[in-house]
Amino acid sequence: MSERTRNDSENQFFIVAFSSVSSVAQLQLFLGLLIIYLMAFWGNLTIITLVCLVRKLHTPMYFFLCNLAIVDFISISTCIPKLLTITLTQDHRISFHSCMTQMLFFLLCANGEIIILTSMAYDRYVAICKPLQYNSIMRKKMYIAMAASAWTVGALNSVLHTILTSILPFCYSHDINNFFCDLNSVIALSSTDTMSRKVFMLIETVIISFVQFLLTIISYICIFSAILKIRSSTGCMKAFSSCTSHLITVMLFYGPLMLLYMKPTSEGSTEQDMLLSMLYIVAVPTLNPLVYSLRNKEIWEAIVTLIKAITVKVY
């Protein structure tokens, strides 16, 4: 254990993130992260604003998209500003309470996003497989309840893990081998046996992540089966195109997440863990607004509508 760690208060952790790279590389990292963060920040904020203000987007699909944008907005704003500060100032300290708060909000967003993605898959299933019943099934109370369940489960799960982690003893190393207060990285610092905690995390990951992922896959099996029965090639392409954005988001999110939390721990895996964490914390919130806007005519029309409305009010 380093002299620095021994002399510091037990109420502090040290985020090791990229501390071994040169000052030039630190500056490049800072600029790159800042650009990506601003893209994610404004991209998700734009989606939230459009869905809230443009009446045409007041549909179940865009309601879920708005919730997804809120989750991504909170998630990247929870982790990246601190990393930017560390990269710029080289002050790797984070207080115990700030670390637990960061973990709480990150877990809230991670769990919430899983259920929101499943809800979006179900929405697409009903729209394509049961189009005549869509309005009766996806009523306002229904999709609000689905979104509320995502936030409720996310909140309960994040509070549970944060409380259980906060009561662990950290008597030896306080160096977090990651770029944020990741649950696995913090638990690894505990001076007590955490095997039971790791088993509990694995079981919970299977129950929440794998079951939700399985429900998403089942939804898409039904969707693709219905699409293949459409005789018109135009109708087939239209139905498929309405799902591609969500499919891309699902693959971007679940791929690194499952690799990170379900792979066996091994020596020298820290860099790999950080890369996987970076993918779903930084890449996913940045790419989601692009995935849902670049190919979406309704989003572009909503942007034009909002700009026109603002212009009329100004002049």
VOMIFI-706415 format. One line per field, with one value per residue (C-alpha): residue in three letters; x, y, z. Coordinates in steps of 0.02 Angstrom, whole numbers, plus 50000, padded with zeros to 5 digits. Example, Ala and Ser with C-alpha at 12.3 -4.5 7.8 and 13.67 -1.06 7.14 Angstrom:
voba <- [ALA, SER]
X <- [50615, 50684]
Y <- [49775, 49947]
Z <- [50390, 50357]
//
This chain:
voba <- [MET, SER, GLU, ARG, THR, ARG, ASN, ASP, SER, GLU, ASN, GLN, PHE, PHE, ILE, VAL, ALA, PHE, SER, SER, VAL, SER, SER, VAL, ALA, GLN, LEU, GLN, LEU, PHE, LEU, GLY, LEU, LEU, ILE, ILE, TYR, LEU, MET, ALA, PHE, TRP, GLY, ASN, LEU, THR, ILE, ILE, THR, LEU, VAL, CYS, LEU, VAL, ARG, LYS, LEU, HIS, THR, PRO, MET, TYR, PHE, PHE, LEU, CYS, ASN, LEU, ALA, ILE, VAL, ASP, PHE, ILE, SER, ILE, SER, THR, CYS, ILE, PRO, LYS, LEU, LEU, THR, ILE, THR, LEU, THR, GLN, ASP, HIS, ARG, ILE, SER, PHE, HIS, SER, CYS, MET, THR, GLN, MET, LEU, PHE, PHE, LEU, LEU, CYS, ALA, ASN, GLY, GLU, ILE, ILE, ILE, LEU, THR, SER, MET, ALA, TYR, ASP, ARG, TYR, VAL, ALA, ILE, CYS, LYS, PRO, LEU, GLN, TYR, ASN, SER, ILE, MET, ARG, LYS, LYS, MET, TYR, ILE, ALA, MET, ALA, ALA, SER, ALA, TRP, THR, VAL, GLY, ALA, LEU, ASN, SER, VAL, LEU, HIS, THR, ILE, LEU, THR, SER, ILE, LEU, PRO, PHE, CYS, TYR, SER, HIS, ASP, ILE, ASN, ASN, PHE, PHE, CYS, ASP, LEU, ASN, SER, VAL, ILE, ALA, LEU, SER, SER, THR, ASP, THR, MET, SER, ARG, LYS, VAL, PHE, MET, LEU, ILE, GLU, THR, VAL, ILE, ILE, SER, PHE, VAL, GLN, PHE, LEU, LEU, THR, ILE, ILE, SER, TYR, ILE, CYS, ILE, PHE, SER, ALA, ILE, LEU, LYS, ILE, ARG, SER, SER, THR, GLY, CYS, MET, LYS, ALA, PHE, SER, SER, CYS, THR, SER, HIS, LEU, ILE, THR, VAL, MET, LEU, PHE, TYR, GLY, PRO, LEU, MET, LEU, LEU, TYR, MET, LYS, PRO, THR, SER, GLU, GLY, SER, THR, GLU, GLN, ASP, MET, LEU, LEU, SER, MET, LEU, TYR, ILE, VAL, ALA, VAL, PRO, THR, LEU, ASN, PRO, LEU, VAL, TYR, SER, LEU, ARG, ASN, LYS, GLU, ILE, TRP, GLU, ALA, ILE, VAL, THR, LEU, ILE, LYS, ALA, ILE, THR, VAL, LYS, VAL, TYR]
X <- [50000, 50069, 50125, 49992, 49854, 49917, 49920, 49750, 49585, 49479, 49340, 49425, 49453, 49574, 49515, 49669, 49600, 49735, 49859, 50006, 49990, 50094, 50038, 50014, 49904, 49808, 49770, 49717, 49606, 49529, 49488, 49419, 49310, 49250, 49194, 49107, 49024, 48958, 48890, 48801, 48741, 48664, 48605, 48504, 48444, 48381, 48284, 48206, 48158, 48082, 47977, 47915, 47872, 47818, 47644, 47673, 47799, 47678, 47669, 47724, 47879, 47944, 47892, 48009, 48142, 48128, 48153, 48303, 48376, 48349, 48439, 48585, 48592, 48603, 48722, 48855, 48836, 48865, 49033, 49116, 49127, 49226, 49340, 49366, 49414, 49536, 49614, 49634, 49692, 49775, 49681, 49620, 49534, 49348, 49260, 49174, 49002, 49033, 49090, 48933, 48824, 48907, 48881, 48698, 48655, 48755, 48666, 48498, 48530, 48602, 48454, 48328, 48397, 48383, 48196, 48165, 48247, 48134, 47982, 48033, 48048, 47873, 47807, 47879, 47807, 47632, 47649, 47702, 47620, 47457, 47434, 47244, 47254, 47400, 47298, 47199, 47354, 47477, 47363, 47437, 47419, 47505, 47663, 47678, 47668, 47803, 47920, 47882, 47927, 48096, 48136, 48068, 48167, 48321, 48303, 48273, 48416, 48539, 48494, 48514, 48687, 48747, 48697, 48775, 48936, 48944, 48949, 49098, 49266, 49402, 49559, 49694, 49694, 49581, 49638, 49492, 49560, 49432, 49382, 49227, 49157, 49107, 49023, 49144, 49297, 49243, 49195, 49365, 49446, 49355, 49463, 49329, 49274, 49154, 49122, 48941, 48916, 48988, 48875, 48725, 48777, 48794, 48623, 48544, 48629, 48556, 48383, 48376, 48491, 48474, 48286, 48256, 48373, 48280, 48113, 48186, 48246, 48076, 47992, 48106, 48080, 47894, 47927, 48038, 47914, 47775, 47885, 47924, 47738, 47715, 47697, 47738, 47925, 47892, 47788, 47920, 48060, 47954, 47917, 48099, 48166, 48056, 48154, 48334, 48372, 48315, 48411, 48572, 48546, 48514, 48675, 48778, 48713, 48705, 48867, 48995, 48881, 48865, 49049, 49097, 48984, 48977, 49157, 49272, 49393, 49574, 49744, 49779, 49596, 49588, 49621, 49493, 49363, 49396, 49377, 49212, 49150, 49199, 49099, 48932, 48955, 49026, 48987, 48806, 48738, 48832, 48773, 48592, 48533, 48624, 48551, 48374, 48387, 48491, 48371, 48212, 48107, 47989, 48133, 48196, 48019, 48000, 48163, 48098, 47930, 48014, 48131, 47984, 47886, 48034, 48063, 47880, 47887, 48050, 47991]
Y <- [50000, 50171, 50302, 50418, 50292, 50262, 50447, 50488, 50483, 50327, 50438, 50456, 50346, 50373, 50346, 50276, 50307, 50337, 50401, 50315, 50403, 50555, 50736, 50753, 50599, 50666, 50826, 50729, 50620, 50773, 50854, 50692, 50659, 50839, 50832, 50665, 50724, 50883, 50780, 50661, 50803, 50908, 50757, 50683, 50852, 50886, 50722, 50760, 50937, 50881, 50743, 50857, 51008, 50936, 50862, 50748, 50651, 50617, 50431, 50277, 50251, 50427, 50426, 50278, 50364, 50516, 50405, 50324, 50496, 50548, 50390, 50420, 50604, 50562, 50416, 50510, 50666, 50558, 50487, 50596, 50769, 50693, 50604, 50768, 50854, 50714, 50719, 50908, 50933, 50763, 50762, 50583, 50600, 50569, 50571, 50416, 50497, 50563, 50390, 50308, 50442, 50413, 50225, 50252, 50355, 50245, 50087, 50176, 50218, 50048, 49953, 50079, 50071, 49881, 49886, 50036, 49943, 49793, 49908, 49982, 49807, 49765, 49927, 49877, 49701, 49768, 49896, 49764, 49604, 49677, 49842, 49844, 49825, 49945, 50093, 49984, 49894, 50039, 50157, 50305, 50220, 50066, 50147, 50265, 50114, 50025, 50174, 50196, 50014, 50042, 50188, 50100, 49939, 50041, 50147, 49999, 49899, 50044, 50091, 49909, 49889, 50059, 50026, 49851, 49921, 50071, 49959, 49857, 49887, 49966, 49952, 49921, 49996, 50143, 50146, 50114, 50033, 50114, 50287, 50296, 50213, 50051, 49925, 49783, 49894, 49962, 49792, 49725, 49847, 49776, 49694, 49564, 49410, 49469, 49303, 49296, 49475, 49428, 49275, 49384, 49510, 49370, 49298, 49471, 49509, 49350, 49388, 49570, 49582, 49410, 49393, 49567, 49527, 49363, 49455, 49575, 49430, 49345, 49508, 49519, 49337, 49374, 49538, 49457, 49315, 49442, 49543, 49389, 49362, 49535, 49511, 49690, 49724, 49908, 49862, 49736, 49866, 49997, 49877, 49824, 50003, 50049, 49921, 49946, 50096, 50001, 49845, 49944, 50021, 49849, 49778, 49930, 49920, 49733, 49682, 49768, 49761, 49571, 49547, 49658, 49586, 49403, 49368, 49282, 49395, 49369, 49447, 49597, 49621, 49801, 49884, 49771, 49814, 50000, 49986, 49892, 50018, 50161, 50082, 50077, 50233, 50348, 50272, 50220, 50389, 50477, 50363, 50339, 50515, 50494, 50321, 50382, 50549, 50527, 50402, 50469, 50589, 50626, 50687, 50803, 50866, 50898, 50998, 51104, 51127, 51182, 51302, 51380, 51399, 51482, 51597, 51653, 51693, 51789, 51895]
Z <- [50000, 49953, 50080, 50012, 50052, 50229, 50269, 50197, 50289, 50282, 50218, 50048, 49898, 49754, 49576, 49490, 49313, 49183, 49314, 49227, 49059, 49010, 49033, 48844, 48842, 48992, 48896, 48742, 48851, 48932, 48765, 48693, 48845, 48849, 48667, 48692, 48852, 48770, 48624, 48743, 48855, 48715, 48614, 48756, 48816, 48639, 48636, 48807, 48753, 48588, 48665, 48803, 48693, 48524, 48534, 48384, 48487, 48630, 48591, 48690, 48583, 48609, 48791, 48818, 48712, 48825, 48978, 48894, 48859, 49042, 49101, 48982, 49031, 49217, 49190, 49093, 49203, 49357, 49301, 49169, 49253, 49397, 49274, 49179, 49343, 49386, 49213, 49218, 49398, 49434, 49600, 49610, 49778, 49800, 49968, 50032, 50022, 49846, 49792, 49864, 49782, 49614, 49633, 49682, 49528, 49411, 49471, 49461, 49279, 49232, 49304, 49240, 49063, 49059, 49096, 48982, 48837, 48872, 48876, 48708, 48636, 48698, 48622, 48453, 48473, 48501, 48359, 48231, 48291, 48357, 48263, 48277, 48467, 48491, 48556, 48677, 48744, 48751, 48845, 48938, 49107, 49037, 48971, 49120, 49236, 49133, 49146, 49331, 49362, 49279, 49392, 49548, 49521, 49478, 49635, 49753, 49680, 49683, 49862, 49918, 49838, 49897, 50078, 50078, 50004, 50121, 50276, 50213, 50300, 50192, 50298, 50168, 49994, 49948, 49766, 49648, 49490, 49376, 49316, 49428, 49584, 49502, 49617, 49576, 49594, 49764, 49834, 49780, 49905, 50055, 50188, 50226, 50129, 49993, 49906, 49964, 49901, 49731, 49719, 49762, 49627, 49498, 49539, 49534, 49368, 49295, 49364, 49308, 49156, 49079, 49106, 49033, 48888, 48859, 48856, 48728, 48620, 48630, 48578, 48426, 48378, 48371, 48277, 48144, 48125, 48093, 47972, 47868, 47843, 47766, 47579, 47529, 47524, 47563, 47716, 47769, 47760, 47849, 47992, 48005, 48000, 48149, 48253, 48195, 48307, 48461, 48409, 48390, 48563, 48640, 48566, 48618, 48797, 48834, 48748, 48862, 49016, 49015, 48974, 49120, 49255, 49204, 49150, 49276, 49370, 49319, 49344, 49234, 49187, 49254, 49085, 49001, 49135, 49113, 48924, 48940, 49069, 48953, 48811, 48899, 49007, 48874, 48703, 48731, 48795, 48654, 48514, 48569, 48517, 48350, 48320, 48354, 48263, 48106, 48027, 48105, 48001, 48146, 48254, 48117, 48085, 48272, 48271, 48126, 48214, 48376, 48287, 48193, 48356, 48442, 48293, 48292, 48479, 48461, 48315]
//
